[in-house]
Amino acid sequence: MKKLLEYDPYLDKSLGEDALMKLKDDKDANIIFARQDYRIKDGISINLERGKSYLYLSANEEFLEKGEEKLKKSIDGVERADQKTEATVIQIVEGERTESEQGLGFLFG
């Protein structure tokens, strides 16, 4: 999953100019997670199910729909979490972000 999320074909030096030109017409290739705000959390580290990873993805609704589709096609076993689990992951990630911002404010304050 991490490779898929980090990959940006437009930054891939191994692709030739012809391949880059073809990317413009490839809908799936233009779903680039690396250009979105995302976090991966291990279930055990956030008191959720052991052995599962949770993806927090902040993007517009159109990207979220296409991104979910791409993830399901690319990785076996990917499924959207139930609403309660989603809310928990969102709360944890946003809490971490707030703490981080407050820490930076303290350092540079």
Helices and strands as residue ranges (DSSP letters): H 2-6, G 9-11, H 17-23, G 33-35, E 37-42, G 43-46, E 53-58, H 61-74, H 83-108
